[in-house]
Amino acid sequence: MEMPEPAEWAYARFGKNWERIVPALVDAGAAAHEGAMDAKEASQLASNDAYGATYWLALFEEVFNRLMSLPNAAAVRPDRARYWLVSLGGVLVFPSRFGARSVGVSNLYLSPSKLRAGLLADPGHAAGPAQPAFDLGPEFGFGGITTPLFAVTQADKTVLVAYDCGPRAGLRHVYVGEVRSYDDADGRVTWAGTPEELPITAVLGLNHLAGLMSQRETLFDDAPVRPIGLQLVDGDRDVARGDDAE
């Protein structure tokens, strides 16, 4: 399978590994979705809580398992985190699903997290050669603990892999890019340049595209239009009703 030419920044970071990274990241997102759907069905919950919780952790595991076979891959576990990450030649790969507030990749939100803020911070925009210490916060129950992230991971750059995925529509988009800033208060992501969209259909095949069409999420304007009854009022007396008038 021939992959499209990577963007200049992607080639600078990953070189020839890019051709193996692309299918690995796409496959990981698809596998995490399948596992999350199994969890949702097993839970028998009407909500998507089981899907979201399972996808969050399964995505880290699926990405880790696939990238660790690549050259120059190193296992990284941020202090007190529940998951492992992979550093490829000093570039930390951080996967995450689109947050609920996201409106496309240009208005991307992730779940607010001080841990995530430390992982996504750009050393090139920080004062000094090492990453500043960060507070893990209440997300994992270890508030008040600080640790210099990049002193532990030995990575000098982080790339975000953003997955647009849901229980109804499945895996729709995967984007890879460098982050200029991340607001740990509301989760807003500002990309440093244009993120690279990975070719999902080229990796997963046309059956995946057909599945997207059949599982398309219902939009607000897909619902049937209800008839609206109009009523003219003359004082307290009904003159005519739009749905009952002769």
MARFI-390942 format. One record per residue: x, y, z of N, C-alpha, C in turn; residue number from 1; residue in one letter. Coordinates in nm, 2 decimals, decimal comma. Atoms other than C-alpha are relative to their C-alpha. Example, Ala and Ser with C-alpha at 12.3 -4.5 7.8 and 13.67 -1.06 7.14 Angstrom:
! residues 2
      npx      npy      npz     capx     capy     capz      cpx      cpy      cpz    nr   rest
     0,09    -0,12     0,00     1,23    -0,45     0,78     0,09     0,12     0,00     1      A
    -0,09    -0,11     0,00     1,37    -0,11     0,71    -0,08     0,11     0,08     2      S
***
This chain:
! residues 246
      npx      npy      npz     capx     capy     capz      cpx      cpy      cpz    nr   rest
     0,09    -0,12     0,00     0,00     0,00     0,00     0,09     0,12     0,00     1      M
    -0,08    -0,12     0,01     0,15     0,33    -0,11    -0,07     0,12     0,07     2      E
     0,05    -0,11    -0,08     0,10     0,62     0,13     0,03     0,13    -0,07     3      M
    -0,03    -0,13     0,06     0,07     0,98     0,02     0,12     0,06     0,06     4      P
    -0,12    -0,07    -0,05     0,38     1,20     0,05    -0,04     0,08     0,13     5      E
     0,03    -0,07    -0,13     0,40     1,33     0,41     0,03     0,15    -0,01     6      P
    -0,03    -0,14    -0,01     0,40     1,70     0,49     0,14     0,02     0,04     7      A
    -0,14    -0,03    -0,02     0,74     1,86     0,53     0,03    -0,03     0,15     8      E
    -0,02     0,01    -0,14     0,71     1,87     0,91     0,00    -0,15     0,04     9      W
     0,02     0,14    -0,04     0,60     1,50     0,93     0,13    -0,08    -0,05    10      A
    -0,12     0,06     0,05     0,90     1,39     0,71     0,12     0,03     0,09    11      Y
    -0,12    -0,04    -0,09     1,14     1,59     0,93    -0,01    -0,07     0,13    12      A
     0,01     0,07    -0,13     1,01     1,42     1,24     0,02    -0,15    -0,01    13      R
     0,01     0,14     0,01     0,96     1,07     1,12     0,08    -0,07    -0,11    14      F
    -0,08     0,06     0,11     1,15     1,02     0,79    -0,08    -0,11    -0,07    15      G
     0,06     0,12     0,08     1,09     0,69     0,61    -0,10    -0,08     0,09    16      K
     0,09     0,07    -0,09     0,91     0,56     0,92    -0,15     0,04    -0,02    17      N
     0,14    -0,05     0,02     0,60     0,76     0,81    -0,09    -0,10    -0,07    18      W
     0,08     0,10     0,07     0,49     0,49     0,57    -0,05    -0,11     0,09    19      E
     0,05     0,10    -0,09     0,46     0,25     0,86    -0,08     0,06     0,11    20      R
     0,07    -0,07    -0,11     0,33     0,50     1,11    -0,15     0,02    -0,04    21      I
     0,14    -0,03     0,04     0,02     0,59     0,91    -0,09    -0,11     0,01    22      V
     0,10     0,11    -0,02    -0,14     0,25     0,89    -0,01    -0,05     0,14    23      P
     0,00     0,04    -0,14    -0,04     0,18     1,25    -0,10     0,08     0,07    24      A
     0,08    -0,10    -0,07    -0,22     0,49     1,37    -0,15    -0,02    -0,04    25      L
     0,14     0,02     0,05    -0,53     0,43     1,16    -0,06    -0,13     0,05    26      V
     0,04     0,13    -0,05    -0,55     0,06     1,25    -0,03     0,01     0,15    27      D
     0,02    -0,01    -0,14    -0,52     0,15     1,62    -0,13     0,07     0,03    28      A
     0,12    -0,07    -0,02    -0,81     0,39     1,60    -0,12    -0,09    -0,03    29      G
     0,11     0,09     0,03    -1,03     0,13     1,43    -0,02    -0,11     0,10    30      A
     0,00     0,11    -0,10    -0,94    -0,14     1,68    -0,06     0,05     0,13    31      A
     0,05    -0,06    -0,12    -1,01     0,09     1,97    -0,15     0,02    -0,01    32      A
     0,14    -0,02     0,03    -1,35     0,17     1,82    -0,08    -0,13     0,02    33      H
     0,07     0,13    -0,01    -1,44    -0,20     1,79    -0,01    -0,04     0,15    34      E
     0,00     0,03    -0,14    -1,34    -0,26     2,15    -0,10     0,08     0,08    35      G
     0,09    -0,09    -0,07    -1,54     0,04     2,27    -0,14    -0,04    -0,03    36      A
     0,14     0,04     0,04    -1,85    -0,08     2,08    -0,03    -0,13     0,08    37      M
     0,03     0,12    -0,08    -1,82    -0,42     2,25    -0,03     0,03     0,14    38      D
     0,02    -0,04    -0,14    -1,80    -0,25     2,59    -0,14     0,06     0,01    39      A
     0,14    -0,06    -0,01    -2,11    -0,04     2,51    -0,11    -0,10    -0,01    40      K
     0,10     0,11     0,01    -2,31    -0,34     2,40    -0,01    -0,08     0,13    41      E
     0,00     0,08    -0,12    -2,21    -0,54     2,70    -0,05     0,08     0,12    42      A
     0,05    -0,07    -0,12    -2,29    -0,26     2,94    -0,16     0,02     0,00    43      S
     0,14    -0,01     0,02    -2,65    -0,24     2,80    -0,05     0,14     0,05    44      Q
     0,04    -0,13    -0,04    -2,65     0,13     2,89    -0,05     0,08    -0,12    45      L
     0,05    -0,08     0,11    -2,85     0,38     2,69     0,10     0,11    -0,04    46      A
    -0,10    -0,11     0,02    -2,57     0,64     2,73     0,13    -0,06    -0,07    47      S
    -0,12     0,04     0,06    -2,23     0,63     2,56     0,12     0,00     0,10    48      N
    -0,10    -0,01    -0,10    -2,04     0,63     2,89     0,10    -0,12    -0,01    49      D
    -0,09     0,11     0,02    -1,90     0,28     2,84     0,09     0,01    -0,12    50      A
    -0,08    -0,02     0,12    -1,79     0,36     2,49     0,11     0,10     0,02    51      Y
    -0,10    -0,11    -0,01    -1,61     0,68     2,58     0,11    -0,05     0,10    52      G
    -0,10     0,04    -0,09    -1,43     0,53     2,88     0,09    -0,11    -0,05    53      A
    -0,08     0,11     0,06    -1,32     0,22     2,69     0,09     0,05    -0,11    54      T
    -0,08    -0,05     0,12    -1,21     0,41     2,38     0,12     0,08     0,05    55      Y
    -0,11    -0,08    -0,05    -1,00     0,65     2,59     0,13    -0,09     0,03    56      W
    -0,11     0,08    -0,04    -0,78     0,37     2,74     0,05    -0,09    -0,11    57      L
    -0,03     0,09     0,11    -0,80     0,13     2,45     0,09     0,06    -0,11    58      A
    -0,08    -0,07     0,10    -0,66     0,39     2,21     0,14     0,01     0,04    59      L
    -0,14     0,00    -0,05    -0,34     0,43     2,42     0,06    -0,14    -0,03    60      F
    -0,06     0,14     0,01    -0,29     0,05     2,42     0,02    -0,04    -0,14    61      E
    -0,01     0,04     0,14    -0,36     0,00     2,05     0,11     0,08    -0,07    62      E
    -0,11    -0,08     0,06    -0,13     0,28     1,95     0,14    -0,05     0,05    63      V
    -0,12     0,05    -0,05     0,14     0,16     2,18     0,04    -0,13    -0,06    64      F
    -0,04     0,13     0,05     0,13    -0,20     2,07     0,04     0,00    -0,15    65      N
    -0,04     0,00     0,14     0,16    -0,10     1,70     0,13     0,08    -0,02    66      R
    -0,12    -0,08     0,02     0,43     0,17     1,73     0,12    -0,06     0,06    67      L
    -0,12     0,05    -0,06     0,66    -0,02     1,95     0,08    -0,10    -0,09    68      M
    -0,07     0,09     0,09     0,76    -0,25     1,66     0,08     0,08    -0,10    69      S
    -0,07    -0,08     0,09     0,90     0,05     1,47     0,14     0,03     0,05    70      L
    -0,14    -0,04    -0,04     1,27     0,15     1,46     0,00     0,12     0,09    71      P
    -0,02    -0,12    -0,09     1,39     0,39     1,74    -0,12     0,02     0,09    72      N
     0,11    -0,02    -0,09     1,07     0,33     1,94     0,04    -0,03     0,14    73      A
    -0,03     0,02    -0,15     1,09     0,37     2,32    -0,12     0,02     0,07    74      A
     0,12     0,00    -0,09     0,83     0,30     2,58     0,01     0,11     0,10    75      A
     0,01    -0,11    -0,09     0,73     0,60     2,79    -0,12    -0,01     0,08    76      V
     0,11    -0,01    -0,08     0,51     0,61     3,09     0,01     0,13     0,09    77      R
     0,00    -0,12    -0,08     0,44     0,96     3,23    -0,03    -0,03     0,15    78      P
     0,01     0,03    -0,14     0,47     0,96     3,61    -0,15     0,00     0,04    79      D
     0,13     0,02    -0,06     0,15     0,82     3,77    -0,11    -0,01    -0,11    80      R
     0,10     0,01     0,11    -0,03     0,79     3,43    -0,05    -0,15     0,00    81      A
     0,05     0,13     0,01    -0,25     0,49     3,36     0,03    -0,07    -0,13    82      R
    -0,03     0,05     0,13    -0,11     0,44     3,01     0,14     0,02    -0,04    83      Y
    -0,14    -0,02     0,06     0,21     0,41     2,81    -0,01     0,07    -0,13    84      W
    -0,02    -0,07     0,13     0,32     0,63     2,52     0,12    -0,05    -0,07    85      L
    -0,11     0,04     0,08     0,57     0,58     2,25     0,08     0,12    -0,05    86      V
    -0,09    -0,10     0,05     0,87     0,80     2,17     0,07    -0,06    -0,13    87      S
    -0,07     0,05     0,12     0,99     0,76     1,81     0,11     0,10    -0,04    88      L
    -0,12    -0,08     0,02     1,34     0,90     1,78    -0,01     0,14     0,07    89      G
     0,01    -0,12    -0,08     1,27     1,16     2,05    -0,13     0,08    -0,02    90      G
     0,13    -0,06     0,02     0,92     1,25     1,92    -0,11    -0,08     0,07    91      V
     0,10     0,06    -0,08     0,65     1,17     2,17    -0,14     0,00    -0,07    92      L
     0,13     0,01     0,07     0,32     1,04     2,01    -0,11    -0,01     0,10    93      V
     0,11     0,00    -0,09     0,01     1,13     2,20    -0,13    -0,01    -0,07    94      F
     0,13     0,02     0,06    -0,32     0,99     2,08    -0,12     0,05     0,09    95      P
     0,12    -0,04    -0,07    -0,66     1,14     2,18    -0,12     0,01    -0,09    96      S
     0,12    -0,02     0,08    -1,02     1,14     2,07    -0,05     0,14     0,01    97      R
     0,06    -0,13     0,00    -1,20     1,46     1,97    -0,09     0,01     0,12    98      F
     0,09    -0,03    -0,11    -1,37     1,62     2,27    -0,14     0,04    -0,05    99      G
     0,14    -0,03     0,04    -1,75     1,68     2,26    -0,02     0,14    -0,05   100      A
     0,02    -0,14     0,04    -1,71     2,05     2,21     0,06     0,03    -0,14   101      R
    -0,08    -0,03     0,13    -1,50     2,01     1,89    -0,10     0,02    -0,12   102      S
     0,07    -0,02     0,13    -1,63     2,15     1,56     0,10    -0,01    -0,11   103      V
    -0,10     0,02     0,10    -1,40     2,00     1,31     0,14     0,01     0,06   104      G
    -0,14     0,00    -0,05    -1,02     1,98     1,34     0,05     0,14     0,03   105      V
    -0,05    -0,14    -0,02    -0,97     2,36     1,32    -0,06     0,05     0,13   106      S
     0,06    -0,04    -0,13    -1,19     2,40     1,64     0,00    -0,13     0,09   107      N
    -0,02     0,13    -0,07    -1,05     2,10     1,83     0,01     0,03     0,15   108      L
     0,00     0,00    -0,14    -1,12     2,05     2,20     0,03    -0,14     0,05   109      Y
    -0,02     0,13    -0,07    -0,98     1,77     2,42    -0,06     0,02     0,14   110      L
     0,04    -0,02    -0,14    -1,09     1,70     2,78     0,10     0,07     0,07   111      S
    -0,10    -0,08    -0,08    -0,93     1,95     3,01     0,08    -0,08     0,09   112      P
    -0,09     0,08    -0,08    -0,63     1,81     3,19     0,14     0,06     0,01   113      S
    -0,13    -0,05    -0,02    -0,31     1,94     3,34     0,11    -0,10    -0,04   114      K
    -0,09     0,11     0,05    -0,14     1,61     3,26     0,01     0,02    -0,15   115      L
    -0,01    -0,01     0,14    -0,23     1,65     2,90     0,07     0,13    -0,04   116      R
    -0,06    -0,13     0,03    -0,12     2,01     2,91     0,16    -0,02     0,00   117      A
    -0,14     0,02     0,00     0,23     1,90     3,01     0,05    -0,09    -0,11   118      G
    -0,04     0,08     0,11     0,24     1,63     2,75     0,00     0,07    -0,14   119      L
     0,01    -0,07     0,12     0,14     1,86     2,47     0,08     0,13    -0,02   120      L
    -0,07    -0,12     0,01     0,34     2,16     2,56     0,12    -0,01    -0,09   121      A
    -0,11     0,00     0,10     0,60     2,26     2,30     0,13     0,06     0,07   122      D
    -0,13    -0,05    -0,06     0,96     2,29     2,44     0,06     0,11    -0,08   123      P
    -0,05    -0,11     0,08     1,04     2,53     2,15    -0,06     0,13     0,05   124      G
     0,06    -0,12    -0,04     0,80     2,78     2,31     0,02     0,02     0,15   125      H
    -0,02    -0,01    -0,14     0,91     2,72     2,67     0,14     0,06     0,03   126      A
    -0,12    -0,06    -0,04     1,18     2,90     2,86     0,10    -0,11     0,05   127      A
    -0,09     0,10    -0,05     1,48     2,67     2,90    -0,01    -0,13    -0,08   128      G
     0,00     0,12     0,08     1,58     2,33     2,75    -0,09    -0,11     0,04   129      P
     0,08     0,11    -0,06     1,36     2,12     2,97    -0,14     0,05     0,02   130      A
     0,14    -0,03    -0,02     0,99     2,10     3,01    -0,03     0,05     0,14   131      Q
     0,03    -0,04    -0,13     0,85     2,29     3,31    -0,08    -0,11     0,07   132      P
     0,07     0,10    -0,07     0,71     2,08     3,59    -0,15     0,03    -0,01   133      A
     0,14    -0,01     0,01     0,34     2,01     3,58    -0,07    -0,07     0,11   134      F
     0,08     0,06    -0,11     0,07     1,92     3,83    -0,10    -0,10    -0,07   135      D
     0,09     0,10     0,06    -0,11     1,59     3,75    -0,14     0,03     0,03   136      L
     0,14    -0,04    -0,03    -0,42     1,74     3,92    -0,09    -0,12     0,05   137      G
     0,09     0,10    -0,06    -0,73     1,55     4,04    -0,04    -0,10    -0,10   138      P
     0,05     0,10     0,10    -0,78     1,36     3,71     0,03    -0,14     0,04   139      E
    -0,04     0,13    -0,04    -0,58     1,07     3,84     0,01    -0,02     0,16   140      F
     0,00     0,01    -0,14    -0,61     1,14     4,21     0,14     0,03     0,06   141      G
    -0,14    -0,02    -0,06    -0,25     1,26     4,26     0,03     0,15    -0,01   142      F
    -0,02    -0,15     0,00    -0,30     1,64     4,29     0,12     0,04     0,08   143      G
    -0,11    -0,06    -0,08     0,00     1,84     4,40     0,14    -0,06    -0,04   144      G
    -0,13     0,06     0,04     0,27     1,60     4,25     0,05     0,07    -0,13   145      I
    -0,06    -0,06     0,12     0,50     1,77     4,00     0,12    -0,08    -0,05   146      T
    -0,11     0,07     0,05     0,75     1,62     3,77     0,04     0,06    -0,13   147      T
    -0,04    -0,06     0,12     0,96     1,75     3,48    -0,02    -0,11    -0,11   148      P
     0,04     0,11     0,10     0,80     1,55     3,19     0,11    -0,04    -0,09   149      L
    -0,10     0,04     0,10     1,07     1,56     2,93     0,13    -0,04     0,06   150      F
    -0,12     0,06    -0,07     1,34     1,49     3,18    -0,02    -0,15     0,02   151      A
     0,03     0,14    -0,02     1,16     1,16     3,23    -0,01    -0,07    -0,14   152      V
     0,03     0,07     0,13     1,05     1,08     2,87     0,12     0,01    -0,10   153      T
    -0,11    -0,02     0,09     1,37     1,20     2,70    -0,05     0,03    -0,14   154      Q
     0,05    -0,04     0,13     1,16     1,34     2,42     0,01     0,15    -0,01   155      A
    -0,01    -0,15     0,02     1,21     1,69     2,27    -0,11     0,06    -0,07   156      D
     0,12    -0,05     0,08     0,88     1,72     2,08    -0,11    -0,10     0,02   157      K
     0,12     0,08    -0,01     0,52     1,60     2,10    -0,08     0,02    -0,12   158      T
     0,10    -0,02     0,10     0,28     1,53     1,82    -0,13    -0,06     0,05   159      V
     0,13     0,05    -0,04    -0,09     1,49     1,87    -0,06    -0,07    -0,11   160      L
     0,08     0,08     0,10    -0,29     1,22     1,69    -0,14     0,01     0,05   161      V
     0,13    -0,03    -0,04    -0,65     1,34     1,70    -0,10    -0,09    -0,08   162      A
     0,10     0,09     0,06    -0,93     1,08     1,63    -0,14     0,05     0,01   163      Y
     0,14    -0,04     0,00    -1,27     1,19     1,52    -0,08    -0,13    -0,01   164      D
     0,06     0,13     0,00    -1,46     0,88     1,62    -0,12     0,00     0,10   165      C
     0,11     0,01    -0,09    -1,80     0,80     1,78    -0,07    -0,13    -0,02   166      G
     0,07     0,13     0,00    -2,03     0,50     1,85    -0,09    -0,01    -0,12   167      P
     0,09     0,01     0,12    -2,27     0,59     1,56     0,07     0,00    -0,13   168      R
    -0,07    -0,02     0,13    -2,04     0,70     1,28     0,13    -0,08    -0,01   169      A
    -0,13     0,07     0,01    -1,73     0,50     1,37     0,12     0,10    -0,02   170      G
    -0,13    -0,08     0,02    -1,38     0,63     1,28    -0,02     0,08    -0,13   171      L
     0,02    -0,09     0,12    -1,42     0,93     1,04     0,12     0,07    -0,04   172      R
    -0,12    -0,08     0,04    -1,10     1,12     1,05     0,11    -0,03     0,11   173      H
    -0,11     0,00    -0,09    -0,75     1,09     1,20     0,10     0,11    -0,05   174      V
    -0,09    -0,11     0,03    -0,52     1,39     1,21     0,12    -0,01     0,09   175      Y
    -0,13     0,00    -0,07    -0,15     1,42     1,31     0,06     0,14    -0,02   176      V
    -0,06    -0,13     0,01     0,01     1,75     1,39     0,07     0,04     0,13   177      G
    -0,07    -0,06    -0,12     0,22     1,96     1,63    -0,09     0,11     0,06   178      E
     0,09    -0,09    -0,07     0,04     2,17     1,89     0,08     0,12     0,05   179      V
    -0,07    -0,12    -0,05     0,13     2,53     1,96    -0,04     0,03     0,14   180      R
     0,05    -0,03    -0,14    -0,09     2,56     2,27    -0,12    -0,09     0,03   181      S
     0,12     0,07    -0,05    -0,34     2,37     2,48    -0,04     0,06     0,13   182      Y
     0,06    -0,07    -0,12    -0,57     2,54     2,73    -0,05    -0,11     0,09   183      D
     0,05     0,10    -0,09    -0,60     2,31     3,03    -0,12     0,04     0,08   184      D
     0,13    -0,04    -0,07    -0,90     2,51     3,15    -0,12    -0,04    -0,08   185      A
     0,11     0,04     0,08    -1,13     2,44     2,86     0,03    -0,10    -0,11   186      D
    -0,04     0,11     0,09    -0,93     2,19     2,65     0,02     0,04    -0,15   187      G
    -0,02    -0,05     0,13    -0,89     2,41     2,34     0,14    -0,03    -0,05   188      R
    -0,13     0,03     0,07    -0,61     2,30     2,10     0,02     0,10    -0,11   189      V
    -0,05    -0,08     0,11    -0,42     2,54     1,88     0,11    -0,07    -0,07   190      T
    -0,10     0,07     0,08    -0,23     2,37     1,60     0,11     0,09    -0,04   191      W
    -0,12    -0,07     0,05     0,12     2,48     1,50     0,00    -0,04    -0,15   192      A
     0,01     0,03     0,14     0,04     2,48     1,13    -0,12    -0,09    -0,03   193      G
     0,12     0,08     0,04    -0,20     2,25     0,94     0,03    -0,15     0,03   194      T
    -0,02     0,14    -0,03    -0,24     1,90     1,08    -0,01    -0,09    -0,13   195      P
     0,01     0,10     0,11    -0,20     1,60     0,84    -0,11    -0,09     0,02   196      E
     0,11     0,10    -0,01    -0,51     1,40     0,77     0,05    -0,13    -0,06   197      E
    -0,04     0,13     0,05    -0,44     1,03     0,74    -0,10    -0,06    -0,09   198      L
     0,10     0,06     0,10    -0,60     0,83     0,45    -0,06    -0,12     0,06   199      P
     0,07     0,11    -0,06    -0,84     0,61     0,64    -0,05    -0,10    -0,10   200      I
     0,05     0,10     0,10    -1,00     0,45     0,34     0,11    -0,07    -0,07   201      T
    -0,11     0,07     0,06    -0,67     0,37     0,18     0,06    -0,11     0,09   202      A
    -0,05     0,09    -0,10    -0,57     0,19     0,50    -0,10    -0,11     0,02   203      V
     0,10     0,10    -0,05    -0,90     0,02     0,60    -0,08    -0,06    -0,12   204      L
     0,07     0,05     0,11    -1,05    -0,03     0,25    -0,13     0,06    -0,02   205      G
     0,13    -0,06     0,03    -1,37     0,06     0,08    -0,12    -0,05     0,09   206      L
     0,11     0,04    -0,09    -1,58    -0,15     0,32    -0,01     0,10     0,12   207      N
     0,01    -0,10    -0,11    -1,49     0,11     0,59    -0,08     0,12    -0,05   208      H
     0,08    -0,12     0,06    -1,63     0,39     0,36    -0,14    -0,03    -0,01   209      L
     0,14     0,04     0,00    -1,95     0,19     0,31    -0,06     0,00     0,14   210      A
     0,05     0,00    -0,14    -1,98     0,15     0,68    -0,03     0,14     0,05   211      G
     0,02    -0,13    -0,05    -1,95     0,52     0,74    -0,13     0,06    -0,06   212      L
     0,12    -0,05     0,06    -2,23     0,59     0,49    -0,13    -0,06     0,07   213      M
     0,11     0,06    -0,06    -2,46     0,34     0,66    -0,02     0,03     0,15   214      S
     0,01    -0,03    -0,15    -2,38     0,44     1,02     0,01     0,15     0,02   215      Q
    -0,01    -0,15    -0,02    -2,39     0,82     0,96    -0,08     0,05     0,11   216      R
     0,07    -0,06    -0,11    -2,48     1,01     1,27    -0,12     0,08    -0,04   217      E
     0,12    -0,08     0,03    -2,82     1,16     1,27     0,02     0,14     0,03   218      T
    -0,02    -0,14    -0,02    -2,81     1,53     1,22    -0,14     0,06     0,04   219      L
     0,13    -0,06    -0,05    -3,07     1,77     1,36    -0,10     0,02    -0,11   220      F
     0,09    -0,02     0,11    -3,21     1,83     1,01    -0,04    -0,12    -0,07   221      D
     0,04     0,13     0,06    -3,25     1,46     0,94    -0,14    -0,04     0,05   222      D
     0,13     0,04    -0,06    -3,56     1,44     1,16    -0,12     0,04    -0,08   223      A
     0,12    -0,04     0,07    -3,91     1,45     1,01    -0,05     0,13     0,05   224      P
     0,06    -0,13    -0,04    -4,07     1,79     1,01    -0,14    -0,02     0,05   225      V
     0,14     0,01    -0,06    -4,37     1,81     1,24    -0,08     0,11    -0,05   226      R
     0,09    -0,11     0,04    -4,67     2,00     1,12    -0,02     0,10     0,11   227      P
     0,01    -0,11    -0,09    -4,71     2,33     1,29    -0,14     0,06    -0,01   228      I
     0,13    -0,06     0,00    -5,06     2,44     1,39     0,00     0,15     0,03   229      G
     0,01    -0,14    -0,01    -5,12     2,81     1,34    -0,14     0,04     0,05   230      L
     0,13    -0,04    -0,06    -5,39     2,99     1,53    -0,01     0,16     0,01   231      Q
     0,03    -0,14    -0,01    -5,54     3,34     1,49    -0,09     0,03     0,11   232      L
     0,08    -0,03    -0,12    -5,68     3,49     1,80    -0,06     0,14    -0,01   233      V
     0,07    -0,13    -0,01    -5,95     3,76     1,82    -0,05     0,01     0,14   234      D
     0,04     0,00    -0,14    -5,97     3,85     2,18     0,02    -0,13     0,06   235      G
    -0,01     0,13    -0,07    -6,05     3,54     2,37    -0,06    -0,11    -0,09   236      D
     0,06     0,10     0,08    -6,21     3,37     2,07     0,09    -0,04    -0,12   237      R
    -0,08     0,05     0,11    -6,03     3,14     1,83    -0,08     0,03    -0,13   238      D
     0,05    -0,02     0,13    -6,09     3,25     1,47     0,02    -0,12    -0,09   239      V
    -0,03     0,11     0,08    -5,92     2,97     1,30     0,12    -0,07     0,05   240      A
    -0,12     0,08    -0,04    -5,67     2,69     1,37     0,06    -0,06    -0,13   241      R
    -0,06     0,04     0,12    -5,42     2,61     1,10    -0,02    -0,15    -0,03   242      G
     0,01     0,15     0,02    -5,45     2,23     1,16    -0,14    -0,05     0,00   243      D
     0,14     0,05    -0,01    -5,83     2,22     1,21    -0,09     0,08    -0,09   244      D
     0,09    -0,09     0,08    -5,96     2,50     0,98    -0,05    -0,07    -0,12   245      A
     0,06     0,07     0,11    -6,19     2,39     0,71     0,04     0,08    -0,13   246      E
***
